[in-house]
Amino acid sequence: MSAIDHSVFHSPGYFIRAAMASWEKAGAARLRHRVFVEEQGLFPVHDRDKIDKDCTSLVALSTYAHEADEVVGTVRIHEEAPGLWWGSRLAVDSRFRHVGRLGRELIRLAVSTANGRGCRSFSAHVQAQNVPMFEALHWRVEEEIVLHGMPHARMRADLAAYPPITDPEAGFLALAKRSAPPPAIAW
Ligand SMILES: CC(C)(COP(=O)(O)OP(=O)(O)OC[C@H]1O[C@@H](n2cnc3c(N)ncnc32)[C@H](O)[C@@H]1OP(=O)(O)O)[C@@H](O)C(=O)NCCC(=O)NCCS
């Protein structure tokens, strides 16, 4: 096994923020297509729906020389009824999973942004294999259901664990995870 920490070669840090530029929105759409249509086969042709007209899209951006470089993660949030928010289409590029806790940081920005906009309830339909991850992030299962032919759970976030964020456009920086340093070499 290599002693080199490859995660730092992906990107030393990631901006987690609301998508603003058109390249960010287009990158999020392409990433969703790669993950939900090509990788998971959840949708046969495209994954767009009417929620896309009225949602806030959040992105994780890799960096190069401290500048935003590429969309490597995304999630969207929308308010279904006053105070009732949903998150959906959480996706991290397969090359960037487990390297920067991007899934966790996108969930944090999603729920905290809704909380900053007067959210009273934040829910998501979570794919069954991801339920343990959401439970570890202060979500609980409310109902088990099948969606698009795949087992899901309707889960709800504990808003107390997600302090309000009022400026998702500014977002925050997530650093790449560091593995343990390589053992010292004896000369
Ligand atoms: C699910 C997904 C978004 C996770 O993204 P990620 O960036 O790899 O996740 P993170 O690195 O932030 O993981 C956060 C924590 O949950 C853990 N985790 C990640 N996926 C997990 C899973 N499926 N089950 C249990 N734990 C999981 C990680 O080990 C990490 O734990 P740590 O903080 O103790 O190190 C990503 O795997 C993905 O895009 N999958 C395909 C699409 C998908 O399933 N979308 C979600 C639909 S509900």
The ligand as a Gaussian input file, in Angstrom:
#p B3LYP/6-31G(d) Opt

LIG

0 1
 C      -23.599000       9.167000      -0.590000
 C      -22.499000      10.118000      -1.035000
 C      -23.091000      11.460000      -1.390000
 C      -21.497000      10.273000       0.127000
 O      -20.519000      11.212000      -0.268000
 P      -19.043000      11.227000       0.385000
 O      -18.432000      12.534000       0.085000
 O      -18.288000      10.024000      -0.017000
 O      -19.409000      11.098000       1.931000
 P      -18.559000      11.662000       3.146000
 O      -17.105000      11.447000       2.866000
 O      -19.013000      13.042000       3.479000
 O      -19.045000      10.716000       4.307000
 C      -19.457000      11.219000       5.577000
 C      -19.343000      10.115000       6.575000
 O      -20.273000       9.094000       6.268000
 C      -19.602000       7.876000       5.976000
 N      -20.306000       7.304000       4.835000
 C      -20.270000       7.684000       3.545000
 N      -21.123000       6.934000       2.804000
 C      -21.690000       6.073000       3.686000
 C      -22.654000       5.036000       3.577000
 N      -23.244000       4.753000       2.410000
 N      -22.983000       4.330000       4.691000
 C      -22.415000       4.616000       5.895000
 N      -21.516000       5.590000       6.073000
 C      -21.166000       6.301000       4.985000
 C      -18.183000       8.250000       5.662000
 O      -17.268000       7.218000       5.969000
 C      -17.977000       9.453000       6.545000
 O      -17.707000       9.074000       7.876000
 P      -16.583000       9.872000       8.733000
 O      -17.058000      11.310000       8.785000
 O      -16.613000       9.182000      10.058000
 O      -15.309000       9.712000       7.981000
 C      -21.728000       9.532000      -2.255000
 O      -21.259000       8.253000      -1.920000
 C      -22.554000       9.467000      -3.538000
 O      -22.660000      10.441000      -4.273000
 N      -23.124000       8.276000      -3.833000
 C      -23.888000       8.070000      -5.054000
 C      -25.189000       8.850000      -5.082000
 C      -25.984000       8.709000      -3.818000
 O      -26.075000       7.632000      -3.208000
 N      -26.585000       9.830000      -3.400000
 C      -27.330000       9.925000      -2.169000
 C      -28.745000       9.606000      -2.410000
 S      -29.609000       9.514000      -0.857000

